[in-house]
Amino acid sequence: MTSQTATPPEMNLTVQYDPDLASIDFENSFKVIEPAVGHWRNAVYEYTDYGNIPRTDINAEALYDFSNISDDTFFRALYDEHKHNYPKTFDGIREFIQDLELDHQPAKDAFTEYIDATVDCSELYDDDCDIIHNTGATKKFLTLETKGHCQGDWAKVFINVPAYKNICGLTELDDKATSRLKQHIDHLFWDAPVLARLEVDSDEIYLEQYLSNPYQWDKEEVLRNIKGYPDHIMEYLRNELPEEPSYP
């Protein structure tokens, strides 16, 4: 009787960075608010988390909470912006009120209309937008700056804080949560995730699922975390997993 030796499985290993997935993730995670000047990512973006965060209206009331601001405060802020045209006299103030239609609408409405008509959207995300910040209004958003690996690679990213907290189940966007979000945005802008697959005959093992950070390859972490596979597969991985991924 002739003994038969089992045919060893055919195994093919791929460990490389995946720029195609990086492009898909980027396009699905951001919407352009202000286009780039010069460099294609030198712009202002809104973080949408794969569409989980709806696009924010670009206006003062959508971005700032004015609920605790008095009408007198709005009136003074408007007058400070226009005082070079209206002397601080009875007639000057009366003309100011008439021209801004403050005799027909609350000062808050006139204020937000003025902001939406005159302030560039990039300034609305800027902590130096004095006319708004001088009212004491609080932001409903967070602006993060992300920088790439080359000079000129940078962008501003706007995050709708109430919506982000809602999808993440957060009661507060504290420093730790902000730091994690900043790191995630940096990766989405400037890095590519790792694609690590082992084909065993017709089956495929997704090795990147054993990484704690999909953008950072760690051979030893994969070997520590992968469980339940036959000895010949584990031996193959110990011998063949690279120290660094390749580039396609």
VEXFI-382193 format. One record per residue: residue number from 1; residue in one letter; x negated, y, z negated of N, C-alpha, C in turn. Coordinates in steps of 0.2 Angstrom, whole numbers, plus 2048, in hexadecimal, padded with zeros to 3 digits. Atoms other than C-alpha are relative to their C-alpha. Layout:
N
- NUM / a / X / Y / Z / X / Y / Z / X / Y / Z
...
***
This chain:
248
- 1 / m / 7FC / 7FA / 800 / 800 / 800 / 800 / 7FC / 806 / 800
- 2 / t / 804 / 7FA / 800 / 7F9 / 811 / 805 / 803 / 805 / 7FC
- 3 / s / 7FE / 7FA / 804 / 7FA / 81F / 7F9 / 800 / 806 / 804
- 4 / q / 7FF / 7F9 / 7FC / 7FF / 830 / 7FF / 7FE / 806 / 7FB
- 5 / t / 802 / 7FA / 804 / 7F7 / 840 / 7F8 / 805 / 806 / 802
- 6 / a / 7FB / 7FA / 7FF / 804 / 84F / 7F6 / 7FC / 805 / 803
- 7 / t / 803 / 7FA / 7FC / 800 / 85D / 802 / 800 / 806 / 7FC
- 8 / p / 800 / 7FA / 805 / 7FB / 86C / 7F8 / 804 / 805 / 804
- 9 / p / 7FB / 7FA / 7FD / 807 / 87B / 7FB / 7FB / 805 / 803
- 10 / e / 803 / 7FA / 7FC / 802 / 889 / 807 / 801 / 806 / 7FC
- 11 / m / 7FF / 7FA / 804 / 7FF / 899 / 7FD / 7FC / 805 / 803
- 12 / n / 803 / 7FA / 7FD / 7FC / 8AA / 803 / 801 / 806 / 7FB
- 13 / l / 800 / 7FA / 805 / 7F8 / 8B9 / 7F8 / 800 / 807 / 803
- 14 / t / 800 / 7F9 / 7FE / 7FC / 8CB / 7FB / 800 / 805 / 7FA
- 15 / v / 801 / 7FB / 805 / 7F6 / 8D9 / 7EF / 7FE / 806 / 803
- 16 / q / 802 / 7FA / 7FD / 7F6 / 8EA / 7F6 / 805 / 806 / 7FE
- 17 / y / 7FC / 7FA / 801 / 7FD / 8FC / 7F4 / 805 / 800 / 806
- 18 / d / 7FA / 801 / 7FB / 80E / 8FE / 7FD / 802 / 808 / 801
- 19 / p / 7FE / 7F9 / 7FE / 80F / 910 / 805 / 807 / 800 / 803
- 20 / d / 7F9 / 800 / 7FD / 81F / 90B / 80E / 805 / 801 / 7FA
- 21 / l / 7FB / 800 / 806 / 828 / 908 / 7FD / 7FF / 807 / 7FD
- 22 / a / 801 / 7F9 / 803 / 820 / 918 / 7F6 / 804 / 805 / 804
- 23 / s / 7FC / 7FB / 7FD / 828 / 922 / 804 / 807 / 7FF / 7FF
- 24 / i / 7F9 / 801 / 801 / 839 / 91A / 802 / 802 / 803 / 7F9
- 25 / d / 7FF / 7FD / 807 / 838 / 91E / 7EF / 800 / 807 / 800
- 26 / f / 800 / 7F8 / 800 / 833 / 930 / 7F2 / 806 / 803 / 803
- 27 / e / 7FA / 7FD / 7FC / 841 / 933 / 7FF / 806 / 7FF / 7FC
- 28 / n / 7FA / 801 / 804 / 84E / 92C / 7F3 / 800 / 803 / 7F9
- 29 / s / 800 / 7FE / 807 / 848 / 934 / 7E3 / 800 / 808 / 800
- 30 / f / 800 / 7F8 / 800 / 847 / 947 / 7E9 / 804 / 803 / 806
- 31 / k / 7FD / 7FC / 7FA / 850 / 954 / 7F3 / 7FC / 807 / 800
- 32 / v / 804 / 7FA / 800 / 847 / 963 / 7F9 / 805 / 806 / 7FF
- 33 / i / 7FD / 7F9 / 802 / 84D / 974 / 7F1 / 7FD / 805 / 804
- 34 / e / 803 / 7FB / 7FC / 840 / 97F / 7F9 / 7FB / 7FC / 804
- 35 / p / 805 / 804 / 7FC / 835 / 978 / 808 / 7F9 / 802 / 7FF
- 36 / a / 807 / 7FF / 801 / 823 / 977 / 808 / 7FD / 806 / 804
- 37 / v / 804 / 7FB / 7FC / 817 / 985 / 80E / 7F9 / 7FE / 801
- 38 / g / 807 / 803 / 7FF / 808 / 97E / 816 / 800 / 7F9 / 7FF
- 39 / h / 800 / 807 / 802 / 808 / 96D / 80D / 806 / 7FD / 7FF
- 40 / w / 7FA / 802 / 800 / 816 / 962 / 80F / 803 / 7FE / 7FA
- 41 / r / 7FD / 801 / 806 / 818 / 95E / 7FD / 7FF / 806 / 7FB
- 42 / n / 801 / 7FA / 804 / 814 / 970 / 7F7 / 807 / 803 / 800
- 43 / a / 7F9 / 7FD / 800 / 826 / 974 / 7F3 / 804 / 7FF / 7FA
- 44 / v / 7FC / 801 / 805 / 834 / 974 / 7E7 / 805 / 7FA / 801
- 45 / y / 7FC / 806 / 7FF / 83E / 963 / 7E5 / 805 / 800 / 7FA
- 46 / e / 7FB / 802 / 806 / 84D / 95D / 7DA / 7FF / 7F8 / 800
- 47 / y / 800 / 807 / 802 / 84B / 94C / 7D2 / 807 / 7FD / 800
- 48 / t / 7F9 / 803 / 7FF / 85A / 941 / 7D7 / 800 / 7F9 / 7FD
- 49 / d / 800 / 807 / 803 / 855 / 930 / 7D0 / 804 / 7FB / 804
- 50 / y / 7FD / 805 / 7FC / 85A / 926 / 7DF / 808 / 802 / 801
- 51 / g / 7F9 / 7FE / 800 / 86B / 930 / 7E0 / 804 / 7FF / 7FA
- 52 / n / 7FD / 800 / 807 / 86F / 92D / 7CE / 802 / 806 / 7FD
- 53 / i / 7FF / 7F9 / 802 / 86E / 93F / 7CB / 803 / 804 / 806
- 54 / p / 7FD / 7FD / 7FA / 87A / 949 / 7D6 / 7FC / 807 / 801
- 55 / r / 803 / 7FA / 7FE / 873 / 958 / 7DF / 803 / 806 / 7FC
- 56 / t / 7FE / 7FA / 804 / 874 / 968 / 7D4 / 801 / 806 / 805
- 57 / d / 7FF / 7F9 / 7FD / 87C / 978 / 7DA / 7FA / 805 / 7FF
- 58 / i / 805 / 7FB / 801 / 86F / 985 / 7DC / 803 / 807 / 7FF
- 59 / n / 7FE / 7FA / 803 / 876 / 993 / 7D2 / 7FF / 801 / 7F9
- 60 / a / 802 / 7FE / 807 / 874 / 99C / 7C2 / 804 / 7FC / 7FB
- 61 / e / 7FC / 803 / 806 / 882 / 994 / 7B8 / 7FF / 7F9 / 800
- 62 / a / 801 / 808 / 800 / 87E / 982 / 7BE / 7F9 / 7FF / 7FC
- 63 / l / 806 / 801 / 802 / 86C / 985 / 7B8 / 7FF / 802 / 7F9
- 64 / y / 801 / 7FD / 806 / 86E / 98F / 7A8 / 807 / 800 / 7FC
- 65 / d / 7FA / 7FF / 804 / 87A / 98F / 799 / 801 / 807 / 7FD
- 66 / f / 7FF / 7F9 / 802 / 881 / 9A0 / 796 / 806 / 800 / 7FB
- 67 / s / 7FA / 801 / 804 / 88F / 99A / 78A / 7FF / 805 / 7FA
- 68 / n / 800 / 7FD / 806 / 888 / 9A3 / 77B / 7FE / 808 / 801
- 69 / i / 803 / 7F9 / 7FE / 883 / 9B4 / 784 / 806 / 805 / 800
- 70 / s / 7FB / 7FB / 800 / 88E / 9C3 / 781 / 800 / 804 / 806
- 71 / d / 7FF / 7FC / 7FA / 895 / 9CE / 78E / 7FB / 807 / 800
- 72 / d / 804 / 7FA / 801 / 88B / 9DD / 787 / 7F9 / 7FE / 802
- 73 / t / 806 / 802 / 7FE / 87B / 9D3 / 78A / 7FF / 800 / 808
- 74 / f / 800 / 800 / 7F9 / 87F / 9D0 / 79C / 801 / 807 / 803
- 75 / f / 7FF / 7F9 / 7FE / 884 / 9E2 / 79E / 7F9 / 803 / 800
- 76 / r / 807 / 7FD / 801 / 873 / 9E8 / 797 / 7FB / 7FD / 805
- 77 / a / 804 / 803 / 7FB / 86A / 9DB / 7A2 / 801 / 803 / 807
- 78 / l / 7FF / 7FE / 7F9 / 872 / 9E1 / 7B2 / 7FE / 808 / 800
- 79 / y / 801 / 7F9 / 800 / 870 / 9F4 / 7AD / 7F8 / 800 / 801
- 80 / d / 807 / 800 / 800 / 85D / 9F0 / 7AA / 7FD / 7FF / 807
- 81 / e / 802 / 801 / 7F9 / 85C / 9EA / 7BC / 802 / 805 / 805
- 82 / h / 7FD / 7FB / 7FC / 865 / 9F9 / 7C3 / 7FF / 807 / 7FE
- 83 / k / 800 / 7FA / 803 / 860 / A07 / 7B8 / 7FC / 805 / 804
- 84 / h / 803 / 7FB / 7FC / 855 / A0F / 7C5 / 804 / 804 / 805
- 85 / n / 7FB / 7FD / 7FC / 864 / A13 / 7CF / 806 / 803 / 7FC
- 86 / y / 7FA / 7FD / 804 / 870 / A18 / 7C1 / 7FD / 803 / 7FA
- 87 / p / 803 / 7FD / 806 / 86A / A25 / 7B4 / 805 / 7FE / 7FA
- 88 / k / 7FD / 802 / 806 / 86F / A21 / 7A2 / 804 / 806 / 7FE
- 89 / t / 7FB / 7FB / 802 / 87D / A2E / 7A2 / 807 / 7FE / 801
- 90 / f / 7F9 / 802 / 800 / 890 / A2D / 7A1 / 801 / 7FF / 808
- 91 / d / 7FF / 801 / 7F9 / 891 / A2F / 7B4 / 7FC / 7FB / 803
- 92 / g / 804 / 805 / 7FD / 883 / A24 / 7B8 / 802 / 7F9 / 7FE
- 93 / i / 7FD / 806 / 802 / 88A / A16 / 7AD / 806 / 7FE / 803
- 94 / r / 7FA / 801 / 7FD / 89B / A18 / 7B4 / 7FF / 7FE / 807
- 95 / e / 801 / 802 / 7F9 / 894 / A17 / 7C6 / 7FD / 7F9 / 800
- 96 / f / 803 / 807 / 800 / 88A / A07 / 7C1 / 806 / 7FB / 7FF
- 97 / i / 7FA / 805 / 801 / 89A / 9FF / 7BA / 804 / 7FF / 806
- 98 / q / 7FC / 801 / 7FA / 8A4 / A03 / 7CA / 7FD / 7FD / 805
- 99 / d / 803 / 803 / 7FA / 897 / 9FE / 7D6 / 7FF / 7F8 / 7FF
- 100 / l / 800 / 807 / 802 / 895 / 9ED / 7CD / 806 / 7FD / 7FF
- 101 / e / 7FA / 802 / 801 / 8A7 / 9EC / 7CB / 801 / 7FD / 7F9
- 102 / l / 800 / 803 / 807 / 8A5 / 9E9 / 7B8 / 807 / 802 / 7FD
- 103 / d / 7F9 / 7FE / 802 / 8B6 / 9F2 / 7B6 / 805 / 7FB / 802
- 104 / h / 7FB / 805 / 7FD / 8BE / 9E3 / 7BF / 7FE / 7F9 / 7FE
- 105 / q / 802 / 807 / 801 / 8B4 / 9D4 / 7B9 / 7FB / 800 / 7FA
- 106 / p / 805 / 800 / 805 / 8AA / 9CE / 7AA / 7F9 / 801 / 802
- 107 / a / 807 / 7FF / 7FE / 898 / 9D3 / 7A9 / 7FC / 7F9 / 802
- 108 / k / 803 / 807 / 7FF / 893 / 9C0 / 7A9 / 801 / 7FE / 807
- 109 / d / 7FE / 801 / 7F9 / 89C / 9BE / 7BA / 7FB / 804 / 805
- 110 / a / 804 / 7FB / 7FC / 893 / 9CD / 7C1 / 7F9 / 7FE / 800
- 111 / f / 807 / 802 / 801 / 882 / 9C7 / 7BA / 7FF / 7FA / 804
- 112 / t / 802 / 806 / 7FD / 883 / 9B6 / 7C1 / 801 / 801 / 808
- 113 / e / 7FF / 7FF / 7F9 / 889 / 9BC / 7D2 / 7FA / 804 / 802
- 114 / y / 806 / 7FD / 7FE / 87A / 9C8 / 7D2 / 7FA / 7FC / 800
- 115 / i / 805 / 805 / 800 / 86E / 9BA / 7CE / 800 / 7FC / 806
- 116 / d / 7FF / 804 / 7FA / 875 / 9AF / 7DB / 7FE / 803 / 807
- 117 / a / 801 / 7FC / 7FA / 874 / 9BD / 7E8 / 7F8 / 802 / 801
- 118 / t / 807 / 7FD / 800 / 862 / 9C3 / 7E4 / 7FA / 7FC / 7FE
- 119 / v / 806 / 804 / 803 / 857 / 9B6 / 7DB / 7FF / 7FA / 804
- 120 / d / 802 / 806 / 7FC / 84E / 9A9 / 7E6 / 801 / 7FA / 7FB
- 121 / c / 7FF / 806 / 804 / 852 / 998 / 7E0 / 7FA / 7FD / 7FD
- 122 / s / 806 / 802 / 804 / 840 / 995 / 7DC / 7FF / 803 / 7FA
- 123 / e / 800 / 7FC / 807 / 841 / 9A3 / 7CF / 805 / 7FD / 7FB
- 124 / l / 7FB / 802 / 805 / 850 / 99B / 7C7 / 7FD / 7FA / 7FC
- 125 / y / 803 / 806 / 803 / 845 / 98C / 7C3 / 7FA / 802 / 7FC
- 126 / d / 806 / 7FD / 803 / 837 / 998 / 7BC / 801 / 802 / 7F9
- 127 / d / 7FF / 7FD / 807 / 835 / 99B / 7AA / 7FE / 808 / 800
- 128 / d / 801 / 7F9 / 800 / 830 / 9AD / 7AF / 805 / 804 / 803
- 129 / c / 7FA / 7FD / 7FD / 841 / 9B1 / 7B6 / 803 / 805 / 7FB
- 130 / d / 7FF / 7FC / 806 / 842 / 9C0 / 7AA / 808 / 802 / 7FF
- 131 / i / 7F9 / 7FD / 801 / 854 / 9C6 / 7AE / 804 / 7FB / 7FD
- 132 / i / 7FC / 805 / 803 / 85B / 9B5 / 7A9 / 7FE / 7FF / 7F9
- 133 / h / 803 / 802 / 807 / 84F / 9B1 / 79A / 801 / 806 / 7FB
- 134 / n / 7FF / 7FA / 805 / 852 / 9C3 / 793 / 807 / 800 / 7FD
- 135 / t / 7FA / 801 / 803 / 864 / 9BE / 790 / 801 / 7FB / 7FB
- 136 / g / 7FF / 805 / 805 / 860 / 9B0 / 785 / 803 / 7F9 / 802
- 137 / a / 7FD / 806 / 7FD / 867 / 9A3 / 791 / 7FC / 7FA / 7FF
- 138 / t / 804 / 806 / 800 / 861 / 991 / 78F / 801 / 7FC / 806
- 139 / k / 800 / 804 / 7FA / 85C / 986 / 79D / 804 / 7F9 / 800
- 140 / k / 7FD / 806 / 7FF / 866 / 977 / 7A3 / 7FB / 7FB / 804
- 141 / f / 804 / 804 / 7FC / 857 / 970 / 7AC / 7F8 / 800 / 7FD
- 142 / l / 807 / 800 / 801 / 844 / 96C / 7AB / 7FD / 800 / 806
- 143 / t / 804 / 7FF / 7FB / 837 / 971 / 7B7 / 7F9 / 7FD / 7FF
- 144 / l / 806 / 803 / 801 / 828 / 966 / 7B9 / 7FB / 801 / 806
- 145 / e / 805 / 7FF / 7FB / 818 / 969 / 7C3 / 7FC / 7FA / 801
- 146 / t / 804 / 806 / 7FF / 810 / 95A / 7CB / 7FA / 801 / 805
- 147 / k / 806 / 7FF / 7FC / 7FE / 95A / 7D3 / 7FE / 7F9 / 802
- 148 / g / 802 / 805 / 7FD / 7F7 / 94E / 7DF / 7F8 / 7FF / 7FF
- 149 / h / 807 / 802 / 801 / 7E5 / 947 / 7E1 / 7FC / 805 / 805
- 150 / c / 804 / 7FC / 7FC / 7E0 / 954 / 7EE / 802 / 808 / 7FF
- 151 / q / 7FF / 7F9 / 801 / 7DF / 967 / 7ED / 806 / 802 / 805
- 152 / g / 7FA / 7FE / 7FC / 7F0 / 96F / 7F3 / 806 / 7FB / 7FF
- 153 / d / 7FA / 805 / 801 / 7FA / 95F / 7EE / 803 / 802 / 7F9
- 154 / w / 7FC / 7FE / 806 / 807 / 966 / 7E2 / 807 / 802 / 802
- 155 / a / 7F9 / 7FE / 7FF / 819 / 969 / 7E0 / 804 / 801 / 7F9
- 156 / k / 7FC / 7FF / 806 / 826 / 96F / 7D4 / 806 / 7FB / 801
- 157 / v / 7FA / 805 / 800 / 834 / 962 / 7CF / 805 / 803 / 7FB
- 158 / f / 7FA / 7FE / 804 / 845 / 968 / 7C8 / 804 / 7FA / 7FD
- 159 / i / 7FC / 805 / 803 / 84E / 95C / 7BC / 806 / 803 / 7FD
- 160 / n / 7FA / 7FE / 804 / 860 / 95E / 7B7 / 800 / 7FC / 7FA
- 161 / v / 801 / 804 / 806 / 85E / 95A / 7A5 / 806 / 7FD / 7FD
- 162 / p / 7FA / 803 / 802 / 870 / 957 / 7A0 / 802 / 7F9 / 804
- 163 / a / 7FF / 805 / 7FC / 872 / 94B / 7AF / 7FB / 7FA / 7FE
- 164 / y / 806 / 805 / 801 / 861 / 942 / 7AC / 801 / 7FD / 7F9
- 165 / k / 7FF / 803 / 807 / 865 / 940 / 799 / 806 / 7FB / 800
- 166 / n / 7FA / 804 / 7FF / 876 / 938 / 79E / 7FE / 7F9 / 803
- 167 / i / 802 / 806 / 7FC / 86F / 92B / 7AA / 7FB / 7FC / 7FC
- 168 / c / 805 / 803 / 804 / 861 / 927 / 79E / 803 / 7FE / 7F9
- 169 / g / 7FD / 801 / 807 / 86C / 926 / 78E / 7FC / 804 / 7FB
- 170 / l / 804 / 7FD / 804 / 862 / 933 / 786 / 804 / 806 / 7FC
- 171 / t / 7FD / 7FB / 803 / 868 / 93F / 779 / 7FC / 807 / 800
- 172 / e / 804 / 7FB / 800 / 859 / 94A / 77A / 7FA / 7FE / 805
- 173 / l / 806 / 801 / 7FC / 84B / 94C / 787 / 7FA / 803 / 7FD
- 174 / d / 805 / 7FE / 804 / 83D / 94D / 77B / 7F9 / 7FF / 804
- 175 / d / 806 / 800 / 7FC / 82A / 94E / 77F / 7FE / 7F9 / 802
- 176 / k / 802 / 807 / 7FE / 828 / 93B / 780 / 803 / 7FE / 806
- 177 / a / 7FC / 802 / 7FB / 836 / 939 / 78C / 7FE / 805 / 806
- 178 / t / 802 / 7FC / 7FB / 830 / 948 / 796 / 7F9 / 7FE / 803
- 179 / s / 807 / 803 / 7FE / 81E / 941 / 797 / 801 / 7FA / 805
- 180 / r / 7FF / 805 / 7FC / 825 / 931 / 79E / 803 / 802 / 807
- 181 / l / 7FD / 7FD / 7FA / 830 / 93A / 7AB / 7FA / 803 / 804
- 182 / k / 805 / 7FD / 7FC / 821 / 944 / 7B0 / 7FB / 7FB / 803
- 183 / q / 804 / 805 / 7FE / 816 / 935 / 7B2 / 803 / 7FC / 806
- 184 / h / 7FC / 803 / 7FB / 824 / 92D / 7BD / 800 / 804 / 806
- 185 / i / 800 / 7FB / 7FA / 825 / 93C / 7C8 / 7F9 / 800 / 803
- 186 / d / 807 / 800 / 7FD / 812 / 93D / 7CA / 7FF / 7FA / 805
- 187 / h / 801 / 806 / 7FC / 812 / 92B / 7D0 / 804 / 800 / 807
- 188 / l / 7FC / 7FF / 7FA / 821 / 92E / 7DC / 7FD / 804 / 805
- 189 / f / 803 / 7FB / 7FB / 818 / 93D / 7E4 / 7F9 / 7FD / 803
- 190 / w / 807 / 800 / 7FE / 806 / 937 / 7E5 / 7FD / 7F9 / 801
- 191 / d / 803 / 807 / 800 / 804 / 924 / 7E3 / 805 / 7FB / 803
- 192 / a / 7FC / 805 / 7FD / 80A / 914 / 7EB / 800 / 7FA / 7FB
- 193 / p / 7FF / 806 / 805 / 811 / 905 / 7E1 / 7FC / 7FA / 803
- 194 / v / 804 / 806 / 7FE / 808 / 8F4 / 7E2 / 805 / 7FB / 802
- 195 / l / 7FD / 806 / 7FD / 80F / 8E6 / 7ED / 7FC / 7FA / 7FF
- 196 / a / 804 / 806 / 801 / 809 / 8D6 / 7E6 / 805 / 7FA / 800
- 197 / r / 7FC / 805 / 7FF / 811 / 8C6 / 7ED / 7FC / 7FA / 801
- 198 / l / 803 / 806 / 7FF / 80C / 8B4 / 7ED / 805 / 7FB / 803
- 199 / e / 7FC / 804 / 7FD / 814 / 8A9 / 7FA / 7FD / 7F9 / 7FF
- 200 / v / 801 / 807 / 801 / 815 / 896 / 7F6 / 804 / 7FC / 804
- 201 / d / 7FC / 803 / 7FB / 81B / 88D / 805 / 805 / 805 / 802
- 202 / s / 7FB / 7FC / 7FE / 82C / 895 / 808 / 802 / 805 / 7FA
- 203 / d / 7FE / 7FC / 806 / 82D / 89D / 7F6 / 7FC / 806 / 7FF
- 204 / e / 804 / 7FA / 801 / 827 / 8AE / 7F1 / 801 / 802 / 7F9
- 205 / i / 801 / 7FE / 807 / 821 / 8B3 / 7E0 / 7FF / 808 / 800
- 206 / y / 801 / 7F9 / 800 / 823 / 8C6 / 7DC / 7FB / 802 / 7FA
- 207 / l / 805 / 7FF / 805 / 813 / 8C9 / 7D2 / 800 / 807 / 7FD
- 208 / e / 800 / 7F9 / 803 / 816 / 8DC / 7D0 / 805 / 801 / 7FA
- 209 / q / 7FB / 800 / 805 / 824 / 8D8 / 7C4 / 7FD / 7FF / 7F9
- 210 / y / 804 / 801 / 806 / 817 / 8D3 / 7B7 / 7FB / 806 / 7FE
- 211 / l / 804 / 7F9 / 802 / 80F / 8E5 / 7B7 / 804 / 804 / 7FC
- 212 / s / 7FC / 7FB / 804 / 815 / 8F1 / 7AA / 800 / 807 / 804
- 213 / n / 800 / 7FA / 7FC / 810 / 8FF / 7B6 / 7FF / 7FE / 807
- 214 / p / 801 / 803 / 7F9 / 814 / 8FB / 7C8 / 7FB / 804 / 805
- 215 / y / 805 / 7FD / 7FC / 808 / 908 / 7CE / 7F9 / 7FF / 7FE
- 216 / q / 807 / 802 / 803 / 7F9 / 901 / 7C4 / 7FF / 7F9 / 800
- 217 / w / 802 / 807 / 800 / 7F2 / 8F0 / 7C9 / 7FC / 7FE / 7FA
- 218 / d / 804 / 802 / 805 / 7EC / 8E6 / 7BB / 800 / 7F8 / 800
- 219 / k / 800 / 807 / 7FF / 7E7 / 8D4 / 7BF / 801 / 7FC / 7F9
- 220 / e / 800 / 804 / 806 / 7E5 / 8CE / 7AD / 807 / 801 / 7FD
- 221 / e / 7FA / 800 / 803 / 7F6 / 8D5 / 7A8 / 805 / 7FB / 804
- 222 / v / 7FC / 805 / 7FC / 7FE / 8CB / 7B6 / 7FF / 7F9 / 7FE
- 223 / l / 802 / 807 / 803 / 7F5 / 8BB / 7B0 / 803 / 7FF / 7F9
- 224 / r / 7FD / 801 / 807 / 7FB / 8BE / 79E / 807 / 7FF / 800
- 225 / n / 7F9 / 800 / 800 / 80D / 8C1 / 7A3 / 803 / 7FB / 804
- 226 / i / 7FD / 805 / 7FC / 810 / 8B4 / 7B0 / 801 / 7FA / 7FC
- 227 / k / 7FF / 807 / 803 / 818 / 8A4 / 7A9 / 804 / 7FB / 804
- 228 / g / 7FC / 805 / 7FD / 81F / 894 / 7AE / 7FF / 7FD / 807
- 229 / y / 802 / 803 / 7F9 / 816 / 890 / 7BE / 7FB / 7FA / 7FF
- 230 / p / 805 / 806 / 800 / 80C / 880 / 7C2 / 7F9 / 802 / 7FF
- 231 / d / 807 / 7FE / 801 / 7FA / 87F / 7BE / 7FC / 802 / 806
- 232 / h / 804 / 7FF / 7FA / 7F4 / 87F / 7D0 / 802 / 807 / 802
- 233 / i / 7FF / 7F9 / 7FE / 7FD / 890 / 7D3 / 7FC / 805 / 7FB
- 234 / m / 803 / 7FC / 804 / 7F6 / 897 / 7C3 / 7F8 / 800 / 801
- 235 / e / 807 / 801 / 7FE / 7E5 / 891 / 7C8 / 7FE / 804 / 806
- 236 / y / 800 / 7FC / 7FA / 7E7 / 899 / 7D9 / 800 / 808 / 7FE
- 237 / l / 7FF / 7F9 / 802 / 7EC / 8AA / 7D1 / 7F9 / 802 / 7FC
- 238 / r / 806 / 7FE / 804 / 7DD / 8AA / 7C5 / 7FA / 801 / 805
- 239 / n / 806 / 800 / 7FB / 7D1 / 8A7 / 7D4 / 801 / 805 / 805
- 240 / e / 7FF / 7FC / 7FA / 7D9 / 8B2 / 7E1 / 803 / 807 / 7FF
- 241 / l / 7FE / 7F9 / 801 / 7E1 / 8C1 / 7D9 / 7FA / 805 / 800
- 242 / p / 806 / 7FB / 800 / 7D6 / 8D0 / 7DD / 800 / 805 / 7FA
- 243 / e / 800 / 7FB / 806 / 7D0 / 8DD / 7D1 / 803 / 807 / 802
- 244 / e / 7FD / 7FA / 7FE / 7D7 / 8EB / 7DC / 804 / 7FE / 806
- 245 / p / 7FC / 801 / 7FA / 7E5 / 8EB / 7E9 / 7FD / 803 / 806
- 246 / s / 802 / 7FE / 7FA / 7E1 / 8EE / 7FB / 805 / 806 / 803
- 247 / y / 7FC / 7FB / 7FD / 7E8 / 8FC / 806 / 802 / 7FD / 807
- 248 / p / 7FE / 803 / 7F9 / 7F2 / 8F7 / 816 / 7FD / 804 / 805
***
